[in-house]
Amino acid sequence: MDISHWRNRIDVLDRKILKLLNDRARCVLALVPLKKKTGIPIYEPDREAEVFRNISENNGGPLSAEAVKRIYERLIDEMRSIQRGPKQ
């Protein structure tokens, strides 16, 4: 297989990842009114620790646990940002 085969495969995977990221973002946005109603803050360190544990326990590699955690730290940061809404 040549390089174009692998690049095409990566492009397909990127589109799937993008769809999943947007699905996750929609779930996060659905939480906003529930959090406001119950007084739960946007930043929840215990929940974030739970997410990190979950991804660590389910990581089959080849990405290291540290690499996956860095990716998820950024992902969670972006999810917090959309919960806060557009910047004024």
Short mmCIF file of the C-alpha atoms (twelve columns), coordinates in Angstrom:
data_MODEL
# 
_entry.id   MODEL 
# 
loop_
_atom_site.group_PDB 
_atom_site.id 
_atom_site.type_symbol 
_atom_site.label_atom_id 
_atom_site.label_alt_id 
_atom_site.label_comp_id 
_atom_site.label_asym_id 
_atom_site.label_seq_id 
_atom_site.Cartn_x 
_atom_site.Cartn_y 
_atom_site.Cartn_z 
_atom_site.pdbx_PDB_model_num 
ATOM 1  C CA . MET A 1  0.000   0.000  0.000  1 
ATOM 2  C CA . ASP A 2  1.243   3.433  -0.845 1 
ATOM 3  C CA . ILE A 3  1.199   6.678  1.083  1 
ATOM 4  C CA . SER A 4  -2.021  7.891  -0.563 1 
ATOM 5  C CA . HIS A 5  -3.855  4.835  0.769  1 
ATOM 6  C CA . TRP A 6  -2.837  5.650  4.350  1 
ATOM 7  C CA . ARG A 7  -3.558  9.353  3.923  1 
ATOM 8  C CA . ASN A 8  -7.031  8.565  2.607  1 
ATOM 9  C CA . ARG A 9  -7.620  6.262  5.571  1 
ATOM 10 C CA . ILE A 10 -6.493  9.030  7.937  1 
ATOM 11 C CA . ASP A 11 -8.872  11.482 6.211  1 
ATOM 12 C CA . VAL A 12 -11.779 9.076  6.735  1 
ATOM 13 C CA . LEU A 13 -10.827 8.612  10.392 1 
ATOM 14 C CA . ASP A 14 -10.498 12.374 10.873 1 
ATOM 15 C CA . ARG A 15 -14.064 12.859 9.636  1 
ATOM 16 C CA . LYS A 16 -15.276 10.180 12.056 1 
ATOM 17 C CA . ILE A 17 -13.363 11.791 14.935 1 
ATOM 18 C CA . LEU A 18 -14.841 15.177 14.023 1 
ATOM 19 C CA . LYS A 19 -18.364 13.756 14.066 1 
ATOM 20 C CA . LEU A 20 -17.741 12.194 17.486 1 
ATOM 21 C CA . LEU A 21 -16.259 15.436 18.836 1 
ATOM 22 C CA . ASN A 22 -19.335 17.334 17.712 1 
ATOM 23 C CA . ASP A 23 -21.624 14.654 19.173 1 
ATOM 24 C CA . ARG A 24 -19.751 15.031 22.476 1 
ATOM 25 C CA . ALA A 25 -20.090 18.810 22.286 1 
ATOM 26 C CA . ARG A 26 -23.857 18.508 21.773 1 
ATOM 27 C CA . CYS A 27 -24.069 16.322 24.893 1 
ATOM 28 C CA . VAL A 28 -22.033 18.861 26.845 1 
ATOM 29 C CA . LEU A 29 -24.319 21.682 25.688 1 
ATOM 30 C CA . ALA A 30 -27.368 19.668 26.755 1 
ATOM 31 C CA . LEU A 31 -25.896 19.641 30.277 1 
ATOM 32 C CA . VAL A 32 -25.746 23.445 30.539 1 
ATOM 33 C CA . PRO A 33 -29.396 24.042 31.551 1 
ATOM 34 C CA . LEU A 34 -29.283 21.082 33.939 1 
ATOM 35 C CA . LYS A 35 -26.116 22.392 35.578 1 
ATOM 36 C CA . LYS A 36 -27.611 25.893 35.884 1 
ATOM 37 C CA . LYS A 37 -30.819 24.507 37.372 1 
ATOM 38 C CA . THR A 38 -28.985 22.420 39.966 1 
ATOM 39 C CA . GLY A 39 -26.142 24.861 40.613 1 
ATOM 40 C CA . ILE A 40 -23.418 22.540 39.366 1 
ATOM 41 C CA . PRO A 41 -20.380 24.520 38.204 1 
ATOM 42 C CA . ILE A 42 -18.913 24.234 34.732 1 
ATOM 43 C CA . TYR A 43 -15.546 23.213 36.145 1 
ATOM 44 C CA . GLU A 44 -15.874 19.901 38.006 1 
ATOM 45 C CA . PRO A 45 -12.451 18.524 38.940 1 
ATOM 46 C CA . ASP A 46 -13.889 15.255 40.280 1 
ATOM 47 C CA . ARG A 47 -15.726 14.601 37.009 1 
ATOM 48 C CA . GLU A 48 -12.617 15.410 35.013 1 
ATOM 49 C CA . ALA A 49 -10.603 12.980 37.128 1 
ATOM 50 C CA . GLU A 50 -13.269 10.348 36.405 1 
ATOM 51 C CA . VAL A 51 -12.957 11.001 32.650 1 
ATOM 52 C CA . PHE A 52 -9.166  10.685 32.869 1 
ATOM 53 C CA . ARG A 53 -9.475  7.407  34.792 1 
ATOM 54 C CA . ASN A 54 -11.926 6.064  32.226 1 
ATOM 55 C CA . ILE A 55 -9.725  6.876  29.240 1 
ATOM 56 C CA . SER A 56 -6.624  5.584  31.006 1 
ATOM 57 C CA . GLU A 57 -8.268  2.265  31.878 1 
ATOM 58 C CA . ASN A 58 -9.564  1.838  28.319 1 
ATOM 59 C CA . ASN A 59 -6.496  2.935  26.400 1 
ATOM 60 C CA . GLY A 60 -5.133  0.056  24.343 1 
ATOM 61 C CA . GLY A 61 -2.346  2.095  22.740 1 
ATOM 62 C CA . PRO A 62 -0.224  2.776  20.860 1 
ATOM 63 C CA . LEU A 63 -0.782  6.231  22.360 1 
ATOM 64 C CA . SER A 64 0.675   6.476  25.835 1 
ATOM 65 C CA . ALA A 65 -1.545  7.265  28.815 1 
ATOM 66 C CA . GLU A 66 0.184   10.642 29.092 1 
ATOM 67 C CA . ALA A 67 -0.466  11.463 25.426 1 
ATOM 68 C CA . VAL A 68 -4.140  10.559 25.709 1 
ATOM 69 C CA . LYS A 69 -4.468  12.606 28.891 1 
ATOM 70 C CA . ARG A 70 -2.959  15.657 27.168 1 
ATOM 71 C CA . ILE A 71 -5.411  15.272 24.287 1 
ATOM 72 C CA . TYR A 72 -8.328  14.974 26.708 1 
ATOM 73 C CA . GLU A 73 -7.148  17.932 28.776 1 
ATOM 74 C CA . ARG A 74 -7.423  20.060 25.667 1 
ATOM 75 C CA . LEU A 75 -10.754 18.487 24.710 1 
ATOM 76 C CA . ILE A 76 -12.221 19.129 28.155 1 
ATOM 77 C CA . ASP A 77 -10.910 22.702 28.088 1 
ATOM 78 C CA . GLU A 78 -12.770 23.290 24.815 1 
ATOM 79 C CA . MET A 79 -15.923 21.679 26.218 1 
ATOM 80 C CA . ARG A 80 -15.767 23.993 29.236 1 
ATOM 81 C CA . SER A 81 -15.413 26.919 26.851 1 
ATOM 82 C CA . ILE A 82 -18.562 26.064 24.901 1 
ATOM 83 C CA . GLN A 83 -20.475 25.644 28.169 1 
ATOM 84 C CA . ARG A 84 -19.571 29.229 29.056 1 
ATOM 85 C CA . GLY A 85 -20.963 30.415 25.746 1 
ATOM 86 C CA . PRO A 86 -19.654 32.910 23.234 1 
ATOM 87 C CA . LYS A 87 -17.194 35.492 24.467 1 
ATOM 88 C CA . GLN A 88 -18.675 38.960 24.634 1 
# 
